[in-house]
Amino acid sequence: MAEGSKGGIQQLLAAEQEAQKIVAAARAAKTARLRQAKEEAEREVGRYRAQREEEFRKKLADTSGDSGANVKRLDVETKEKIATLQKEAQSKGPEVVDMLLKFVTTLKT
Protein backbone atom coordinates (compact mmCIF):
# COMPACT_ATOMS: atom_id res chain seq x y z
CA MET A 1 0.00 0.00 0.00
CA ALA A 2 2.91 2.32 0.69
CA GLU A 3 4.10 1.83 -2.91
CA GLY A 4 0.70 2.86 -4.29
CA SER A 5 0.53 6.01 -2.19
CA LYS A 6 4.08 6.99 -3.21
CA GLY A 7 3.10 6.64 -6.84
CA GLY A 8 0.03 8.75 -6.25
CA ILE A 9 2.07 11.42 -4.51
CA GLN A 10 4.56 11.43 -7.38
CA GLN A 11 1.70 11.87 -9.84
CA LEU A 12 0.32 14.74 -7.80
CA LEU A 13 3.73 16.41 -7.65
CA ALA A 14 4.19 16.00 -11.39
CA ALA A 15 0.72 17.43 -12.03
CA GLU A 16 1.47 20.38 -9.75
CA GLN A 17 4.74 21.07 -11.56
CA GLU A 18 2.96 20.92 -14.90
CA ALA A 19 0.31 23.34 -13.63
CA GLN A 20 3.03 25.72 -12.45
CA LYS A 21 4.63 25.61 -15.91
CA ILE A 22 1.28 26.38 -17.55
CA VAL A 23 0.63 29.30 -15.20
CA ALA A 24 4.15 30.66 -15.77
CA ALA A 25 3.70 30.42 -19.53
CA ALA A 26 0.35 32.21 -19.31
CA ARG A 27 1.89 35.00 -17.23
CA ALA A 28 4.73 35.38 -19.72
CA ALA A 29 2.26 35.52 -22.61
CA LYS A 30 0.17 38.10 -20.75
CA THR A 31 3.21 40.27 -20.09
CA ALA A 32 4.30 40.02 -23.71
CA ARG A 33 0.82 40.95 -24.96
CA LEU A 34 0.61 43.94 -22.61
CA ARG A 35 4.01 45.11 -23.81
CA GLN A 36 2.93 44.66 -27.43
CA ALA A 37 -0.33 46.54 -26.83
CA LYS A 38 1.56 49.42 -25.24
CA GLU A 39 3.97 49.60 -28.17
CA GLU A 40 1.09 49.53 -30.66
CA ALA A 41 -0.68 52.31 -28.78
CA GLU A 42 2.48 54.43 -28.73
CA ARG A 43 2.93 53.95 -32.49
CA GLU A 44 -0.70 54.90 -33.09
CA VAL A 45 -0.34 58.03 -30.97
CA GLY A 46 2.82 58.95 -32.88
CA ARG A 47 1.09 58.53 -36.24
CA TYR A 48 -1.88 60.56 -35.10
CA ARG A 49 0.34 63.31 -33.71
CA ALA A 50 2.31 63.48 -36.96
CA GLN A 51 -0.93 63.67 -38.96
CA ARG A 52 -2.31 66.48 -36.81
CA GLU A 53 0.97 68.40 -36.97
CA GLU A 54 0.99 68.09 -40.75
CA GLU A 55 -2.57 69.42 -40.92
CA PHE A 56 -1.57 72.29 -38.66
CA ARG A 57 1.44 73.11 -40.83
CA LYS A 58 -0.75 73.13 -43.93
CA LYS A 59 -3.22 75.49 -42.30
CA LEU A 60 -0.37 77.66 -41.12
CA ALA A 61 1.14 77.74 -44.61
CA ASP A 62 -2.24 78.63 -46.14
CA THR A 63 -2.68 81.57 -43.81
CA SER A 64 0.93 82.73 -43.56
CA GLY A 65 0.24 85.70 -45.87
CA ASP A 66 -2.37 87.04 -43.43
CA SER A 67 -1.82 88.85 -40.20
CA GLY A 68 -0.77 87.26 -36.93
CA ALA A 69 -4.43 86.99 -35.96
CA ASN A 70 -4.80 83.83 -38.04
CA VAL A 71 -1.82 82.26 -36.37
CA LYS A 72 -3.28 83.05 -32.97
CA ARG A 73 -6.66 81.67 -34.05
CA LEU A 74 -5.07 78.46 -35.28
CA ASP A 75 -3.06 78.16 -32.09
CA VAL A 76 -6.23 78.51 -30.00
CA GLU A 77 -8.10 76.00 -32.18
CA THR A 78 -5.24 73.55 -31.91
CA LYS A 79 -5.07 73.86 -28.14
CA GLU A 80 -8.83 73.35 -27.90
CA LYS A 81 -8.67 70.26 -30.09
CA ILE A 82 -5.77 68.87 -28.08
CA ALA A 83 -7.70 69.45 -24.84
CA THR A 84 -10.74 67.70 -26.33
CA LEU A 85 -8.66 64.74 -27.47
CA GLN A 86 -6.96 64.46 -24.10
CA LYS A 87 -10.34 64.54 -22.36
CA GLU A 88 -11.62 61.79 -24.66
CA ALA A 89 -8.48 59.72 -24.10
CA GLN A 90 -8.87 60.02 -20.33
CA SER A 91 -12.51 59.03 -20.46
CA LYS A 92 -11.87 56.02 -22.69
CA GLY A 93 -8.58 54.99 -21.10
CA PRO A 94 -10.03 52.78 -18.34
CA GLU A 95 -12.34 51.09 -20.83
CA VAL A 96 -9.41 50.30 -23.12
CA VAL A 97 -7.32 49.02 -20.23
CA ASP A 98 -10.17 46.79 -19.06
CA MET A 99 -10.62 45.48 -22.59
CA LEU A 100 -6.90 44.75 -22.95
CA LEU A 101 -6.73 43.07 -19.56
CA LYS A 102 -9.77 40.94 -20.38
CA PHE A 103 -8.21 39.94 -23.68
CA VAL A 104 -4.84 39.17 -22.18
CA THR A 105 -6.08 37.30 -19.13
CA THR A 106 -8.60 35.12 -20.98
CA LEU A 107 -7.04 31.75 -21.71
CA LYS A 108 -8.40 29.81 -24.65
CA THR A 109 -8.04 26.06 -24.44
mmCIF file of the C-alpha atoms, coordinates in Angstrom:
data_MODEL
# 
_entry.id   MODEL 
# 
loop_
_atom_site.group_PDB 
_atom_site.id 
_atom_site.type_symbol 
_atom_site.label_atom_id 
_atom_site.label_alt_id 
_atom_site.label_comp_id 
_atom_site.label_asym_id 
_atom_site.label_entity_id 
_atom_site.label_seq_id 
_atom_site.pdbx_PDB_ins_code 
_atom_site.Cartn_x 
_atom_site.Cartn_y 
_atom_site.Cartn_z 
_atom_site.occupancy 
_atom_site.B_iso_or_equiv 
_atom_site.pdbx_formal_charge 
_atom_site.auth_seq_id 
_atom_site.auth_comp_id 
_atom_site.auth_asym_id 
_atom_site.auth_atom_id 
_atom_site.pdbx_PDB_model_num 
ATOM 1   C CA . MET A 1 1   ? 0.000   0.000  0.000   1.00 0.00 ? 1   MET A CA 1 
ATOM 2   C CA . ALA A 1 2   ? 2.913   2.320  0.689   1.00 0.00 ? 2   ALA A CA 1 
ATOM 3   C CA . GLU A 1 3   ? 4.098   1.825  -2.911  1.00 0.00 ? 3   GLU A CA 1 
ATOM 4   C CA . GLY A 1 4   ? 0.696   2.858  -4.286  1.00 0.00 ? 4   GLY A CA 1 
ATOM 5   C CA . SER A 1 5   ? 0.530   6.010  -2.192  1.00 0.00 ? 5   SER A CA 1 
ATOM 6   C CA . LYS A 1 6   ? 4.083   6.989  -3.210  1.00 0.00 ? 6   LYS A CA 1 
ATOM 7   C CA . GLY A 1 7   ? 3.102   6.637  -6.841  1.00 0.00 ? 7   GLY A CA 1 
ATOM 8   C CA . GLY A 1 8   ? 0.025   8.751  -6.254  1.00 0.00 ? 8   GLY A CA 1 
ATOM 9   C CA . ILE A 1 9   ? 2.066   11.421 -4.507  1.00 0.00 ? 9   ILE A CA 1 
ATOM 10  C CA . GLN A 1 10  ? 4.556   11.429 -7.375  1.00 0.00 ? 10  GLN A CA 1 
ATOM 11  C CA . GLN A 1 11  ? 1.701   11.869 -9.843  1.00 0.00 ? 11  GLN A CA 1 
ATOM 12  C CA . LEU A 1 12  ? 0.318   14.744 -7.801  1.00 0.00 ? 12  LEU A CA 1 
ATOM 13  C CA . LEU A 1 13  ? 3.733   16.409 -7.651  1.00 0.00 ? 13  LEU A CA 1 
ATOM 14  C CA . ALA A 1 14  ? 4.194   15.997 -11.388 1.00 0.00 ? 14  ALA A CA 1 
ATOM 15  C CA . ALA A 1 15  ? 0.725   17.433 -12.027 1.00 0.00 ? 15  ALA A CA 1 
ATOM 16  C CA . GLU A 1 16  ? 1.473   20.380 -9.745  1.00 0.00 ? 16  GLU A CA 1 
ATOM 17  C CA . GLN A 1 17  ? 4.740   21.069 -11.556 1.00 0.00 ? 17  GLN A CA 1 
ATOM 18  C CA . GLU A 1 18  ? 2.956   20.918 -14.904 1.00 0.00 ? 18  GLU A CA 1 
ATOM 19  C CA . ALA A 1 19  ? 0.311   23.337 -13.633 1.00 0.00 ? 19  ALA A CA 1 
ATOM 20  C CA . GLN A 1 20  ? 3.031   25.725 -12.451 1.00 0.00 ? 20  GLN A CA 1 
ATOM 21  C CA . LYS A 1 21  ? 4.629   25.606 -15.909 1.00 0.00 ? 21  LYS A CA 1 
ATOM 22  C CA . ILE A 1 22  ? 1.277   26.378 -17.548 1.00 0.00 ? 22  ILE A CA 1 
ATOM 23  C CA . VAL A 1 23  ? 0.632   29.298 -15.196 1.00 0.00 ? 23  VAL A CA 1 
ATOM 24  C CA . ALA A 1 24  ? 4.152   30.662 -15.767 1.00 0.00 ? 24  ALA A CA 1 
ATOM 25  C CA . ALA A 1 25  ? 3.704   30.421 -19.531 1.00 0.00 ? 25  ALA A CA 1 
ATOM 26  C CA . ALA A 1 26  ? 0.348   32.205 -19.305 1.00 0.00 ? 26  ALA A CA 1 
ATOM 27  C CA . ARG A 1 27  ? 1.890   34.997 -17.231 1.00 0.00 ? 27  ARG A CA 1 
ATOM 28  C CA . ALA A 1 28  ? 4.729   35.381 -19.716 1.00 0.00 ? 28  ALA A CA 1 
ATOM 29  C CA . ALA A 1 29  ? 2.258   35.521 -22.607 1.00 0.00 ? 29  ALA A CA 1 
ATOM 30  C CA . LYS A 1 30  ? 0.172   38.098 -20.746 1.00 0.00 ? 30  LYS A CA 1 
ATOM 31  C CA . THR A 1 31  ? 3.214   40.274 -20.089 1.00 0.00 ? 31  THR A CA 1 
ATOM 32  C CA . ALA A 1 32  ? 4.300   40.017 -23.707 1.00 0.00 ? 32  ALA A CA 1 
ATOM 33  C CA . ARG A 1 33  ? 0.821   40.952 -24.963 1.00 0.00 ? 33  ARG A CA 1 
ATOM 34  C CA . LEU A 1 34  ? 0.611   43.940 -22.614 1.00 0.00 ? 34  LEU A CA 1 
ATOM 35  C CA . ARG A 1 35  ? 4.012   45.113 -23.814 1.00 0.00 ? 35  ARG A CA 1 
ATOM 36  C CA . GLN A 1 36  ? 2.927   44.660 -27.430 1.00 0.00 ? 36  GLN A CA 1 
ATOM 37  C CA . ALA A 1 37  ? -0.334  46.538 -26.829 1.00 0.00 ? 37  ALA A CA 1 
ATOM 38  C CA . LYS A 1 38  ? 1.560   49.416 -25.241 1.00 0.00 ? 38  LYS A CA 1 
ATOM 39  C CA . GLU A 1 39  ? 3.970   49.605 -28.171 1.00 0.00 ? 39  GLU A CA 1 
ATOM 40  C CA . GLU A 1 40  ? 1.088   49.525 -30.658 1.00 0.00 ? 40  GLU A CA 1 
ATOM 41  C CA . ALA A 1 41  ? -0.676  52.314 -28.778 1.00 0.00 ? 41  ALA A CA 1 
ATOM 42  C CA . GLU A 1 42  ? 2.483   54.427 -28.732 1.00 0.00 ? 42  GLU A CA 1 
ATOM 43  C CA . ARG A 1 43  ? 2.928   53.946 -32.486 1.00 0.00 ? 43  ARG A CA 1 
ATOM 44  C CA . GLU A 1 44  ? -0.702  54.895 -33.091 1.00 0.00 ? 44  GLU A CA 1 
ATOM 45  C CA . VAL A 1 45  ? -0.338  58.025 -30.970 1.00 0.00 ? 45  VAL A CA 1 
ATOM 46  C CA . GLY A 1 46  ? 2.818   58.946 -32.884 1.00 0.00 ? 46  GLY A CA 1 
ATOM 47  C CA . ARG A 1 47  ? 1.095   58.526 -36.241 1.00 0.00 ? 47  ARG A CA 1 
ATOM 48  C CA . TYR A 1 48  ? -1.882  60.561 -35.096 1.00 0.00 ? 48  TYR A CA 1 
ATOM 49  C CA . ARG A 1 49  ? 0.338   63.309 -33.706 1.00 0.00 ? 49  ARG A CA 1 
ATOM 50  C CA . ALA A 1 50  ? 2.306   63.484 -36.959 1.00 0.00 ? 50  ALA A CA 1 
ATOM 51  C CA . GLN A 1 51  ? -0.932  63.669 -38.959 1.00 0.00 ? 51  GLN A CA 1 
ATOM 52  C CA . ARG A 1 52  ? -2.312  66.484 -36.812 1.00 0.00 ? 52  ARG A CA 1 
ATOM 53  C CA . GLU A 1 53  ? 0.973   68.395 -36.969 1.00 0.00 ? 53  GLU A CA 1 
ATOM 54  C CA . GLU A 1 54  ? 0.992   68.090 -40.748 1.00 0.00 ? 54  GLU A CA 1 
ATOM 55  C CA . GLU A 1 55  ? -2.571  69.419 -40.925 1.00 0.00 ? 55  GLU A CA 1 
ATOM 56  C CA . PHE A 1 56  ? -1.568  72.290 -38.660 1.00 0.00 ? 56  PHE A CA 1 
ATOM 57  C CA . ARG A 1 57  ? 1.440   73.109 -40.833 1.00 0.00 ? 57  ARG A CA 1 
ATOM 58  C CA . LYS A 1 58  ? -0.754  73.126 -43.930 1.00 0.00 ? 58  LYS A CA 1 
ATOM 59  C CA . LYS A 1 59  ? -3.219  75.492 -42.302 1.00 0.00 ? 59  LYS A CA 1 
ATOM 60  C CA . LEU A 1 60  ? -0.374  77.660 -41.120 1.00 0.00 ? 60  LEU A CA 1 
ATOM 61  C CA . ALA A 1 61  ? 1.140   77.743 -44.612 1.00 0.00 ? 61  ALA A CA 1 
ATOM 62  C CA . ASP A 1 62  ? -2.243  78.628 -46.137 1.00 0.00 ? 62  ASP A CA 1 
ATOM 63  C CA . THR A 1 63  ? -2.684  81.575 -43.812 1.00 0.00 ? 63  THR A CA 1 
ATOM 64  C CA . SER A 1 64  ? 0.933   82.734 -43.559 1.00 0.00 ? 64  SER A CA 1 
ATOM 65  C CA . GLY A 1 65  ? 0.237   85.697 -45.868 1.00 0.00 ? 65  GLY A CA 1 
ATOM 66  C CA . ASP A 1 66  ? -2.367  87.037 -43.427 1.00 0.00 ? 66  ASP A CA 1 
ATOM 67  C CA . SER A 1 67  ? -1.824  88.853 -40.195 1.00 0.00 ? 67  SER A CA 1 
ATOM 68  C CA . GLY A 1 68  ? -0.774  87.261 -36.928 1.00 0.00 ? 68  GLY A CA 1 
ATOM 69  C CA . ALA A 1 69  ? -4.433  86.989 -35.960 1.00 0.00 ? 69  ALA A CA 1 
ATOM 70  C CA . ASN A 1 70  ? -4.803  83.833 -38.044 1.00 0.00 ? 70  ASN A CA 1 
ATOM 71  C CA . VAL A 1 71  ? -1.819  82.264 -36.370 1.00 0.00 ? 71  VAL A CA 1 
ATOM 72  C CA . LYS A 1 72  ? -3.276  83.046 -32.972 1.00 0.00 ? 72  LYS A CA 1 
ATOM 73  C CA . ARG A 1 73  ? -6.659  81.674 -34.052 1.00 0.00 ? 73  ARG A CA 1 
ATOM 74  C CA . LEU A 1 74  ? -5.066  78.460 -35.284 1.00 0.00 ? 74  LEU A CA 1 
ATOM 75  C CA . ASP A 1 75  ? -3.064  78.161 -32.092 1.00 0.00 ? 75  ASP A CA 1 
ATOM 76  C CA . VAL A 1 76  ? -6.228  78.512 -29.998 1.00 0.00 ? 76  VAL A CA 1 
ATOM 77  C CA . GLU A 1 77  ? -8.104  75.996 -32.177 1.00 0.00 ? 77  GLU A CA 1 
ATOM 78  C CA . THR A 1 78  ? -5.245  73.548 -31.909 1.00 0.00 ? 78  THR A CA 1 
ATOM 79  C CA . LYS A 1 79  ? -5.069  73.860 -28.144 1.00 0.00 ? 79  LYS A CA 1 
ATOM 80  C CA . GLU A 1 80  ? -8.827  73.354 -27.897 1.00 0.00 ? 80  GLU A CA 1 
ATOM 81  C CA . LYS A 1 81  ? -8.669  70.258 -30.089 1.00 0.00 ? 81  LYS A CA 1 
ATOM 82  C CA . ILE A 1 82  ? -5.765  68.869 -28.078 1.00 0.00 ? 82  ILE A CA 1 
ATOM 83  C CA . ALA A 1 83  ? -7.696  69.448 -24.845 1.00 0.00 ? 83  ALA A CA 1 
ATOM 84  C CA . THR A 1 84  ? -10.736 67.700 -26.328 1.00 0.00 ? 84  THR A CA 1 
ATOM 85  C CA . LEU A 1 85  ? -8.658  64.743 -27.468 1.00 0.00 ? 85  LEU A CA 1 
ATOM 86  C CA . GLN A 1 86  ? -6.956  64.461 -24.096 1.00 0.00 ? 86  GLN A CA 1 
ATOM 87  C CA . LYS A 1 87  ? -10.342 64.538 -22.364 1.00 0.00 ? 87  LYS A CA 1 
ATOM 88  C CA . GLU A 1 88  ? -11.618 61.786 -24.661 1.00 0.00 ? 88  GLU A CA 1 
ATOM 89  C CA . ALA A 1 89  ? -8.476  59.724 -24.099 1.00 0.00 ? 89  ALA A CA 1 
ATOM 90  C CA . GLN A 1 90  ? -8.872  60.021 -20.329 1.00 0.00 ? 90  GLN A CA 1 
ATOM 91  C CA . SER A 1 91  ? -12.511 59.028 -20.455 1.00 0.00 ? 91  SER A CA 1 
ATOM 92  C CA . LYS A 1 92  ? -11.870 56.024 -22.693 1.00 0.00 ? 92  LYS A CA 1 
ATOM 93  C CA . GLY A 1 93  ? -8.581  54.993 -21.099 1.00 0.00 ? 93  GLY A CA 1 
ATOM 94  C CA . PRO A 1 94  ? -10.026 52.780 -18.339 1.00 0.00 ? 94  PRO A CA 1 
ATOM 95  C CA . GLU A 1 95  ? -12.342 51.091 -20.831 1.00 0.00 ? 95  GLU A CA 1 
ATOM 96  C CA . VAL A 1 96  ? -9.409  50.300 -23.125 1.00 0.00 ? 96  VAL A CA 1 
ATOM 97  C CA . VAL A 1 97  ? -7.316  49.021 -20.227 1.00 0.00 ? 97  VAL A CA 1 
ATOM 98  C CA . ASP A 1 98  ? -10.168 46.791 -19.061 1.00 0.00 ? 98  ASP A CA 1 
ATOM 99  C CA . MET A 1 99  ? -10.619 45.480 -22.590 1.00 0.00 ? 99  MET A CA 1 
ATOM 100 C CA . LEU A 1 100 ? -6.898  44.750 -22.952 1.00 0.00 ? 100 LEU A CA 1 
ATOM 101 C CA . LEU A 1 101 ? -6.732  43.066 -19.558 1.00 0.00 ? 101 LEU A CA 1 
ATOM 102 C CA . LYS A 1 102 ? -9.768  40.944 -20.379 1.00 0.00 ? 102 LYS A CA 1 
ATOM 103 C CA . PHE A 1 103 ? -8.211  39.945 -23.681 1.00 0.00 ? 103 PHE A CA 1 
ATOM 104 C CA . VAL A 1 104 ? -4.839  39.168 -22.180 1.00 0.00 ? 104 VAL A CA 1 
ATOM 105 C CA . THR A 1 105 ? -6.081  37.305 -19.128 1.00 0.00 ? 105 THR A CA 1 
ATOM 106 C CA . THR A 1 106 ? -8.596  35.117 -20.977 1.00 0.00 ? 106 THR A CA 1 
ATOM 107 C CA . LEU A 1 107 ? -7.044  31.749 -21.709 1.00 0.00 ? 107 LEU A CA 1 
ATOM 108 C CA . LYS A 1 108 ? -8.398  29.812 -24.655 1.00 0.00 ? 108 LYS A CA 1 
ATOM 109 C CA . THR A 1 109 ? -8.038  26.063 -24.438 1.00 0.00 ? 109 THR A CA 1 
# 
